């Protein structure tokens, strides 16, 4: 007899772990995005990294650090900004298998998350997220990232592409894999961020992949 096979996403695994803990007292932690054998489930920009993929480039980290330093001082009480927090994907787009989570470079979320045992943020808890695209050589990754975050229900998203020197500030998922409000620009133009916090980000010193470092 051929064995039946079931594929469980992170929400189901977490629910099962809670039942086991209540019944036995044994706590089970679900590591997001890792399948048996240590292979990751997504391996796409703005998602969980593929096994063997090198870490983020220095220029990526530099942009992430710049954003964090600009945003942290203007956050209202009760919110914090964290790097690389996994965001749960409740419902995948039609015809797509659900990844266990999306991992933006930055997330603004309730401060209570830092005191919790949770490994995944629900999209409703994500006030704002930012993704700095890696240098994949694929100019089509930006729209794919936007579609995945919109489908997950992330309310506000900033996508920065150091390959092209562009940025896209998005808000209001439309339920069809896109955002209702989008403002795009290039390096040198300020990004106006709004929502639970308001600030403007200077992009004139953001680095581009393959370009020599700018003046100190």
Secondary structure, DSSP 8 states (H G I E B T S, - for coil): ---------HHHHHHHHHHHHHHHS------TTB-TTS-BS--STTB---TT-----HHHHHHHHHHHHHHHTT--TTEEEEES-EE--SS--TT----S-EE-SEEEEEGGGGGS--SSB-GGGEEEEEEEE---S-TTHHHHHHHHHHHHT-SEEEEEETTTTEEEEEEEE-SSSSEEEEEEEETTS-EEE-SSS-EEE--TT---TTS-----
